[in-house]
Structure formats: C-alpha cells, structure tokens
Amino acid sequence: MIYDLGQKSGWAVLYGAALVASFCPMGYQLLFASVAMGLLGMAHGASDLAIVRPEKKGLFLSGYLGLMALCLLGWQLFPASALPVFLVASAGHFAIEEPQASGWPRRLAIGIGLITLPAVCYLRETTILLSYAGLPAHSLALVMTIMQGVGILCAAQLLITGSLQRDYRLFVGVLSLLFFPPLIGFSLGFLILHAFPQTCVRHHLLGCNNYYDYLRLTWPILSGALLFSLLAIMFILPEAQNNVRILFTLLTALALPHLIITPFFESNKN
C-alpha cells in the first residue's frame, strides 16, 4: 500500500482524491474521511486480535465488544461528553504509539497536533464540524480558541523539527493538517503520521511479507468492522441528527477499544 513517499502512484491517487473532495460539499468530504479512516486507516487495528495470546482472547473480545457497545450508548445519551473523551484519548494514543526514540516533546506535539492543527487555518469550519458532532454551543468559543492556540504551537514545533531532521513524512503530514479542510486534513494527517507507520509495524510483527499478506490475515476483522458499521447505521443510529455525528460515533466505537483495551492484552506485554 502507500507507506512511504517513494510510492508515487499511491500518493497521487490519495492526494488527488483529497484535492477533489476539498472543493466538494460536506457530504463528499465525509465520504472521503470515511474511506480514508474507516478502510485505509483502521487496517492497523484489524490485527489487534492476532497480537493477543490465545488464552487471553476470550477476555479480550469481551472487553473489546463491551466497550464498542458502551461507545454507541455513550454517544446516544451523552454526546457532549463522548466527543472530548474520544479526542483526548486519541491524542494520547497517537503520542504513546510514536517511537520512544522520538522523545516526548515530538510525541506530544504529534498526538495533540493531530487533533488541534485543523483549527489553525480552518477555525470556522472546525467549529462547525465539532458543533455538529455534539460540542455544546456555550463552550465552543473557548474550546476553539484553545485548540487554535495549541495547534499553532504544535505546528511550529513539528515544522521546525521536520525541517531540521529532514523528516519529510512529518513535514507533509503537518502541512496536510494545516492546509486541507478539517475532515480531509485530519484524514491525511492520521494516515501519514499514525495509521500507515503503525500498519507497517504490525505486518512486520506478524511476519507478513507485504501488505497483501497482512490483509489476508486481517480481512475477517476488517469485514466484521464494516458489518458492524452498516448494522449500527441501519438499526442503532437512524435518528442521528446528522452524518457528522454518525461518523464520530462509529469512529469512537471502532477506535476506542483499540486505544484502551488492546494495550492491556498485547502478547509482548503479557
């Protein structure tokens, strides 16, 4: 797949689709984000079960599926609380999963920056997006001001680091987060700075020779995640106020177990 900047055709397709979606209405941007994060990005989490010891898999699946159900329920009952929990947990996960050799300043800047950088150049659009997702109107102004300020600091640190270290992956990821509309920019930044590198780590850990071997190993989980999403849309989320809320709900239900449950059951930690 598209794991390094040398694979020009893959990047051309990805950025070509991103550019087209950027000039389209919100519905098409949601479609791009759903494909980028839900299909390409979630592939690294599809191997969660494969890295758990056999004797732990029953308990792992119980916790994983239970948290998925809890996420769906939480978004239905308490969307104003579910959103910040998801964003904070995601930022922490992105930071922790960065290589330890990077150092905590860079790790924190990437983790927090993935969440806050879209607000730097697209404050109005990010505000609208988060309001649709469930952020209360009375706290929007303060939250967005903080996000933009923190995003500026993270962007400055990461751009300087990327330039000094000639880390073109970091540089391209940050620029994508800054200059594409929020849904598109986050999708690209998520893929470049987190999902693709983590998928590489996983397929090497599992002894896969290439990405297609990795897909053959994980396709049942990926298919299950797709089926779960379709059933949730059809039967659990039909009354959702908007498609943005549905996207955030499904991302939380699919991602939060990967963020919270999997680290406790990884075979190299047990």
N, C-alpha and C positions, 0 to 999 in steps of 0.2 A: 504494500500500500504506500501511503505518502508519508514516509518517516524522516526523510532528510531533504534538504533544499536542492539536492542534486537531481531528484526525480522530477524533472521539469514538466512533463506532461500532466502528472497528477496535480501538481500545484497550479498549473494553468487552468485546469478544469475547476478546481476548488475556488480559486480567486475569480475566475470568470463568472461562475455561478454567484459568488458573493457580490460581485460588482453589479450584476443584473438585478439581483434581489434588493440591493441597496436603493435602487430607483423605483422599486415597486411598492404597492400598498402594503400595509402591515401584515395582511394575510399571507402574502408571499414571503415576507421576512420570517414569519412564524414557521412556514413550511421549510425554509432553508435551515432554520435553527433546529427544527425537529429532526431533520435528516442528519445534519452535522453532529448534533449532540446525541440524539437517540440511536442512530445507527453507527456512524463512524466513531463517535466519542465513547459510547458505552461499551465498545468492544473490549476495552481493557478490564472492565469489571465483570465481563462474562466468564472469566476464568476464576472467579472467586472460589467456586466450589472445588475446582481442580487443585487448589493450593491448600486445602484443608485436609487434615489427617482423616483417614476412613472412619476411625472410631468416634470422631467429633462431628461427622457430617449431619447426623440426626439433630443434635442440639443446635448446630449452625443453621440448618434450614428452618428450624422452629423460630429461632431468633430473627432470622432474615425476613421470613414471611410475616411474622408478627409485627415487625417494625414497618414493613410495607403497608400493612393494613392500618396500623396506627397513624402513619403519614397521611393516608387518604382520609381517615376520620378527622385528623387534626386540621387539615385544610378545609374540610367542610364546616367544622364547628368554630375554629379559631384562626382564620386566615391571617389576621393582623399579627398573630404571634408566630404562626408557622413560617411566614416569609423571613423574618430576621433570624430565626433558628437555622433555617436552610442556608442563608447567606453566610452566617458566621461559621457554621460547620463546614461549609465548602471552602471558605478562606483558610481555615485551619488545616483541612485535608490537603489543599494544594501546597501549603507551606511545608507540612510534615513530609509529604511524598517527594519533595525536591531532594536531590543528593545531599548528604550531610556535608560533603566537602565544599558545597557552595557557600556555607556559612549562614548564620541566622539572619543577618541583615538582608541578604539577597532572597533567602527563602521566604521571609515575612513580606518583603516587597512584592514578590510574585504572588503569594497567596492572597494578600489584601488587594494588590493591584488588579488581579483578575476580576474582582468584584467592583472596584471603585473607578477604574480607568474609563469605562464608558461614560461616566458622568462628567469627565473633564471637558470634552468638546461637544457633548450632546446632553447637556444638563436638562433641557426641557423634555427631550424625547425619553430620557431615562426616568425622569419624574413621572411622565405619563405611563410608562411601562410598569413601574412599581406601584403606581396607584391602581392600575388595572389588576395587578397581581394581589392586591389586598392591603397595601400600606395605608394606614389611616390618614385622612386629609389633614388633620390637625398637627401631625408630626412630619409631614412631607418636607416642608421648607427647611427645618432644622436638619433632618436626616440628609437631604440632598446637599446642603451646604457643607456638612461634614464629609460626605462622600467625595465631593469635588475637591475639597482641600487636601484630603488624604490621598486622593488619586493623583493630584499634581505632584505631591512629594514622592509617591511611589514611581510615577513615570520618570521624574528627574533622576532618581537613583538608578532605575533599571536602564535608562538610555545611556547614562554615563558608564555604568558597568558594562553594558553591551558593547559600547564603543571602545572602551579600554581593553576589554578582553577579546575583542573581535568575535563576539558571540552573536552571529547573525540570526540564529534561531530566536534568541531573546529579543534582539532588535526588531525583527519582523513581527514577532508576536505583540510587542508593546505598540508598535505603530498601527497594527491592525485593530487593537483595542481602542486606540485613540481616534482613528480617522474613519472607521466604518460605523454605521448606525448601531445602536446598542446591541440588539439581538444578533446582528451579523458580526460585529466586532467581538462580542463575547464568545460566540461560537468559534471563530477563527483563533482567538487567543487561547481558549480552552483546548482546542485540538493541538496547536503548535507547542504550547508551554506545558501541557499536562498529559492529555489523553494519548497522543502518539508516542511520546517518550515512555510512558508507563506501559503501553501495549508492547513496545519493544522489550522492556524489562520482563514482562510476563511471558512472552513467547520464547525468550531465551531461557528463562527459569524453568519452563515446562519442556524444554528440549525440542521445540519446534524449529524446523529448518528455515521456514519462511512464514509469511503472513497467512498463506492459504492453508498450511498445516494447522496453524493456530485457529483459523475459522472452522476447520473440520473438527477440532477438539471442542470448540465452544458453541457450535451452532445450536445445540439443543437449548442452552441457556438464553442465547440471543432470541431464538424463536419464542421461548417462553415469555421473555420480556415484552416482545411485540404483541403476543396474545394477551398478556396482562393489560397492556396499554389499550388495546382495542376493546376489551371487555369493560375496563374502567370507564372509557369514554361512552360506551353504549348503555351501561347499566348503573354506574355509580355517579358519573359526573354530568348527566344530561341537563341538569338545572344550573350548571355553572354560568356565571354572568357573562363570561367572555372567554375567548380562546387563549388569551394570555394566562388566565387563572388555570385553565386546564393544563397548559404546558408546564407551568411551575409546579402544579400538583403532581403530575406524572414524573417530572424530573426529581422531585423530592422523594417520592415513593421508590423510585429506582435507584437513586444515588445515595440516600441517607444510610440504608443498610450497608452499602459498600464502604461508606465513610466510617461507620461506627462499629458494625458487627464484625466485618472481615478482619480488622487488625487484631482482634482477640483470639482468632482461630487460625491464623496463618501457621503453616506447618513449621516454618523456621523460627517460630516464637513459642512453640509448644513442645 
